[in-house]
Amino acid sequence: MTRRSTSRAFEAPAIADLPGGPIPFTLRHSPRARGLRVVLHPDRGVVVTVPARAGRRDGERRAVAFLAEREPWLRRHLGRQAALVAELAARGGARHGGLIPFRGRLHRIRVVPAVSGIRRSDVVAFDDELVIHRVAADRRSDAAILERWLREEAGEAIGTAVLAHADAMGVRSAAVTLRDPRTRWGSASRTGRLSFSWRLVLAPPEALETVVVHELAHLRVFGHGPKFWTLVASQRPDHRVWRRWLHDHSTELHTALDPTPIPVPVARPSSADRPSRNPRAASQSIRSSATGRPRARRAPPP
């Protein structure tokens, strides 16, 4: 009989028959795990991690007992996740009549024909409305037109924030780029290059500015020690509030333009609070999903 290697993690689907009804979950055997842990991934559902040395049957038995002890917590948070997905789906995304956030406020999307002579579709922002002036020959989707415009708005807002804080913090960036990462809001390299998620323009300006200040601070302090947080607080004393806001609204921002939102990893705010385990790493970042492993909710101890 061959034994499964415990040198790497492996997963298998399982079902917990609980008093309140069955709950499917993923049973994950991990060589790093010292005990049992349950987390709720917005995109994967319930994941229970057990030590790799536990066999399949023993691991599943312990996992089901673990979930049974936490069933009220589990069902409460699963219900919240389902309600969030339903709420985001009801907004409609980037299409005529849909709602999306822009600078922290919901805006209704309205699509109208562009006036004669206009060669390129464009977007005009009002207090509570984003109007897409669509050129008839434009084959792009409304979402693609809107995303391009949002990227331009993000570039302008982030560039302004960088200029506003760089001198006061005594730093200078070598380059600023916009991307669409799924696991971080921004990052900074030792060479002075900064990278940001364009989706920050969907968030309140204070949240965007907090991420900019966070990454600029890394150009002076490469790590998350006391000196780093003191520097961040010198520009954004309320940085914890807005990092928490980004954590709580991560799914909303990452699925804002989708007609049918697909849940994505949600950040744990502590991922940026902890000092880096590898101080020699090539870059530092403020993440929208903890260390590449999404952890939306962790179960409390029994």
C-alpha positions as CSV (number, residue, x, y, z in Angstrom):
1,M,0.0,0.0,0.0
2,T,1.4,3.4,-1.1
3,R,1.3,6.3,1.3
4,R,0.4,9.7,0.0
5,S,3.4,12.1,0.2
6,T,3.1,14.6,3.0
7,S,5.7,17.0,1.4
8,R,3.0,19.1,-0.4
9,A,-0.6,20.1,0.2
10,F,-3.4,18.2,-1.5
11,E,-7.2,18.7,-1.5
12,A,-10.4,16.7,-1.9
13,P,-14.1,17.5,-1.9
14,A,-16.2,16.5,1.1
15,I,-19.6,17.0,2.7
16,A,-20.3,17.7,6.4
17,D,-23.7,16.4,7.5
18,L,-24.6,19.0,10.2
19,P,-27.7,19.4,12.2
20,G,-28.7,22.4,10.1
21,G,-28.2,20.5,6.9
22,P,-25.3,19.3,4.7
23,I,-22.4,21.7,3.9
24,P,-20.0,20.9,1.1
25,F,-16.4,21.8,1.9
26,T,-12.8,21.3,0.6
27,L,-10.6,19.1,2.8
28,R,-7.0,20.4,2.5
29,H,-4.1,18.4,3.9
30,S,-1.1,20.7,4.4
31,P,2.4,19.8,5.7
32,R,2.5,23.3,7.3
33,A,-0.6,22.8,9.3
34,R,-0.2,22.0,13.0
35,G,-3.8,21.9,13.8
36,L,-7.2,22.2,12.1
37,R,-8.3,25.5,10.5
38,V,-11.5,26.5,8.7
39,V,-11.7,29.5,6.4
40,L,-14.4,30.8,4.1
41,H,-13.1,31.7,0.6
42,P,-15.6,33.9,-1.2
43,D,-14.7,32.1,-4.5
44,R,-14.2,28.5,-3.1
45,G,-16.6,28.2,-0.2
46,V,-15.6,26.4,3.0
47,V,-12.0,25.1,3.2
48,V,-10.8,23.0,6.2
49,T,-7.1,22.5,6.5
50,V,-5.7,19.6,8.5
51,P,-2.1,18.4,9.1
52,A,-0.8,16.4,6.2
53,R,0.0,13.4,8.5
54,A,-3.8,12.9,9.0
55,G,-5.2,10.2,6.8
56,R,-8.2,10.9,4.5
57,R,-10.8,9.3,6.8
58,D,-9.3,10.6,10.0
59,G,-8.9,14.1,8.5
60,E,-12.5,14.2,7.2
61,R,-13.9,12.9,10.6
62,R,-12.0,15.6,12.5
63,A,-13.0,18.3,9.9
64,V,-16.7,17.5,10.2
65,A,-16.5,17.6,14.0
66,F,-14.6,20.9,13.7
67,L,-17.3,22.4,11.5
68,A,-20.1,21.1,13.8
69,E,-18.6,23.0,16.7
70,R,-18.7,26.2,14.7
71,E,-21.9,25.6,12.7
72,P,-23.6,28.9,13.9
73,W,-20.6,31.0,12.9
74,L,-20.3,29.1,9.7
75,R,-23.9,29.6,8.6
76,R,-23.9,33.2,9.6
77,H,-21.0,34.1,7.4
78,L,-22.1,31.9,4.5
79,G,-25.4,33.8,4.6
80,R,-23.6,37.1,4.6
81,Q,-21.5,36.0,1.6
82,A,-24.6,34.9,-0.3
83,A,-26.3,38.2,0.5
84,L,-23.3,40.2,-0.8
85,V,-23.2,38.2,-4.1
86,A,-27.0,38.8,-4.6
87,E,-26.6,42.5,-3.8
88,L,-23.8,43.0,-6.3
89,A,-25.6,41.0,-9.0
90,A,-28.6,43.2,-8.5
91,R,-26.6,46.3,-9.4
92,G,-26.1,45.0,-13.0
93,G,-22.5,46.0,-13.5
94,A,-21.2,48.0,-16.5
95,R,-24.2,48.1,-18.7
96,H,-27.1,50.5,-19.4
97,G,-29.0,51.0,-16.2
98,G,-26.4,49.3,-14.0
99,L,-24.7,50.7,-11.0
100,I,-21.0,50.8,-10.3
101,P,-18.9,52.6,-7.7
102,F,-16.8,55.5,-8.8
103,R,-14.7,57.4,-6.2
104,G,-16.6,55.7,-3.5
105,R,-20.1,56.5,-4.7
106,L,-22.5,54.5,-6.7
107,H,-23.2,55.8,-10.2
108,R,-25.9,54.8,-12.6
109,I,-24.6,53.8,-16.1
110,R,-26.4,55.5,-19.1
111,V,-25.5,54.7,-22.7
112,V,-26.3,57.2,-25.4
113,P,-25.2,57.6,-29.0
114,A,-22.2,59.9,-29.5
115,V,-22.9,63.1,-31.4
116,S,-22.1,63.2,-35.1
117,G,-18.4,63.7,-35.9
118,I,-17.1,62.1,-32.7
119,R,-14.7,59.2,-33.6
120,R,-14.1,57.7,-30.2
121,S,-16.5,56.6,-27.6
122,D,-16.1,58.5,-24.3
123,V,-17.5,58.7,-20.8
124,V,-18.7,61.8,-18.9
125,A,-19.1,61.7,-15.1
126,F,-21.9,63.5,-13.3
127,D,-22.7,63.5,-9.6
128,D,-24.6,60.2,-9.7
129,E,-24.3,59.1,-13.3
130,L,-21.7,57.9,-15.8
131,V,-22.8,58.5,-19.3
132,I,-21.2,56.5,-22.1
133,H,-21.3,58.3,-25.4
134,R,-21.0,55.4,-27.8
135,V,-19.8,55.7,-31.3
136,A,-21.8,53.4,-33.6
137,A,-18.7,51.9,-35.2
138,D,-17.2,51.0,-31.8
139,R,-17.3,47.2,-31.4
140,R,-16.1,47.2,-27.8
141,S,-18.5,46.3,-25.0
142,D,-19.8,49.0,-22.7
143,A,-17.7,47.5,-19.9
144,A,-14.5,47.8,-22.1
145,I,-15.2,51.4,-23.0
146,L,-15.9,52.2,-19.3
147,E,-12.8,50.3,-18.1
148,R,-10.5,52.3,-20.4
149,W,-11.9,55.5,-19.2
150,L,-11.7,54.4,-15.5
151,R,-8.0,53.5,-16.1
152,E,-7.3,57.0,-17.4
153,E,-9.1,58.5,-14.4
154,A,-7.1,56.2,-12.0
155,G,-3.9,57.2,-13.7
156,E,-4.6,60.9,-13.1
157,A,-5.8,60.4,-9.5
158,I,-2.9,58.2,-8.5
159,G,-0.4,60.5,-10.2
160,T,-1.8,63.5,-8.4
161,A,-1.6,61.7,-5.1
162,V,2.0,60.6,-5.7
163,L,3.1,64.1,-6.5
164,A,1.2,65.4,-3.4
165,H,3.0,63.2,-0.9
166,A,6.4,62.2,-2.4
167,D,8.1,65.5,-1.5
168,A,6.7,65.6,2.0
169,M,7.9,62.0,2.6
170,G,11.3,62.7,1.1
171,V,11.0,60.1,-1.7
172,R,10.9,60.0,-5.5
173,S,9.4,57.2,-7.6
174,A,11.2,56.0,-10.7
175,A,8.0,55.0,-12.5
176,V,4.3,54.5,-11.8
177,T,2.3,51.8,-13.6
178,L,-1.4,50.7,-13.5
179,R,-2.4,47.0,-13.5
180,D,-5.3,44.8,-12.5
181,P,-3.9,42.4,-9.9
182,R,-6.2,40.1,-8.0
183,T,-4.1,40.0,-4.8
184,R,-2.8,43.5,-4.1
185,W,-3.8,47.1,-4.3
186,G,-0.3,48.4,-4.8
187,S,3.4,47.4,-4.7
188,A,6.8,49.1,-4.5
189,S,10.2,47.8,-5.7
190,R,13.7,48.5,-4.4
191,T,14.3,50.3,-7.7
192,G,11.6,52.9,-6.9
193,R,9.0,51.5,-9.3
194,L,5.4,51.8,-8.0
195,S,2.5,49.7,-9.3
196,F,-1.2,50.2,-8.4
197,S,-4.5,48.6,-9.2
198,W,-6.6,50.8,-11.5
199,R,-9.7,49.7,-9.4
200,L,-8.6,52.1,-6.7
201,V,-10.5,54.8,-8.6
202,L,-13.7,53.0,-7.7
203,A,-12.9,53.4,-4.0
204,P,-13.2,56.7,-2.0
205,P,-10.3,59.1,-2.7
206,E,-9.1,58.5,0.9
207,A,-8.6,54.8,0.3
208,L,-6.7,55.5,-2.9
209,E,-4.5,58.0,-1.2
210,T,-3.8,55.6,1.7
211,V,-2.5,53.0,-0.8
212,V,-0.3,55.6,-2.5
213,V,1.1,56.7,0.8
214,H,1.7,53.1,1.8
215,E,3.7,52.4,-1.3
216,L,5.6,55.7,-1.2
217,A,6.6,54.8,2.4
218,H,8.2,51.6,1.2
219,L,10.7,53.7,-0.9
220,R,12.1,54.8,2.5
221,V,11.3,51.8,4.7
222,F,11.3,48.4,3.2
223,G,9.2,46.5,5.7
224,H,6.2,47.0,8.0
225,G,8.0,47.9,11.2
226,P,7.2,50.9,13.6
227,K,9.2,53.3,11.5
228,F,7.2,52.4,8.4
229,W,3.8,52.9,10.1
230,T,4.9,56.2,11.7
231,L,5.8,57.4,8.2
232,V,2.4,56.3,6.8
233,A,0.6,57.9,9.7
234,S,2.4,61.2,9.1
235,Q,0.5,61.5,5.9
236,R,-2.7,59.5,6.6
237,P,-3.4,59.3,10.3
238,D,-6.6,57.4,9.5
239,H,-4.8,54.8,7.3
240,R,-6.2,51.9,9.3
241,V,-9.8,53.0,8.6
242,W,-9.2,53.0,4.9
243,R,-7.2,49.8,4.8
244,R,-10.1,48.2,6.6
245,W,-12.5,49.7,4.0
246,L,-10.5,48.2,1.2
247,H,-10.6,44.8,2.9
248,D,-14.3,45.0,3.5
249,H,-15.1,46.1,-0.1
250,S,-12.6,44.0,-2.0
251,T,-15.1,41.8,-3.7
252,E,-17.2,44.8,-4.6
253,L,-14.3,46.5,-6.3
254,H,-13.0,43.5,-8.1
255,T,-16.4,42.6,-9.6
256,A,-17.8,46.1,-10.1
257,L,-18.0,45.9,-13.9
258,D,-19.1,42.3,-14.1
259,P,-22.8,41.8,-15.2
260,T,-22.8,38.7,-12.9
261,P,-20.2,39.2,-10.2
262,I,-17.8,36.3,-9.4
263,P,-16.6,36.4,-5.8
264,V,-12.8,37.0,-5.5
265,P,-10.5,36.7,-2.5
266,V,-11.0,39.3,0.2
267,A,-8.2,40.8,2.1
268,R,-7.4,40.3,5.8
269,P,-6.1,43.7,7.0
270,S,-3.5,42.0,9.1
271,S,-1.6,40.9,6.0
272,A,-0.2,44.4,5.7
273,D,0.2,44.9,9.5
274,R,2.6,42.0,10.0
275,P,6.3,42.6,9.4
276,S,7.5,40.9,6.2
277,R,8.8,37.4,6.8
278,N,11.4,38.0,4.1
279,P,12.9,41.4,4.5
280,R,15.1,40.8,1.4
281,A,12.1,40.4,-0.9
282,A,12.2,42.3,-4.1
283,S,9.0,44.3,-3.4
284,Q,6.5,45.3,-0.7
285,S,2.8,45.6,-1.3
286,I,-0.6,46.3,0.3
287,R,-2.7,43.3,-0.6
288,S,-6.3,42.8,-1.4
289,S,-5.8,39.1,-0.7
290,A,-3.6,37.8,2.1
291,T,-0.2,36.5,0.8
292,G,-1.7,35.0,-2.3
293,R,-3.9,32.6,-0.2
294,P,-7.4,34.2,0.0
295,R,-8.7,34.1,3.5
296,A,-12.0,35.9,3.8
297,R,-13.1,34.7,7.3
298,R,-11.3,32.5,9.8
299,A,-13.4,30.5,12.3
300,P,-13.1,31.5,16.0
301,P,-11.7,29.0,18.4
302,P,-14.2,26.6,20.0
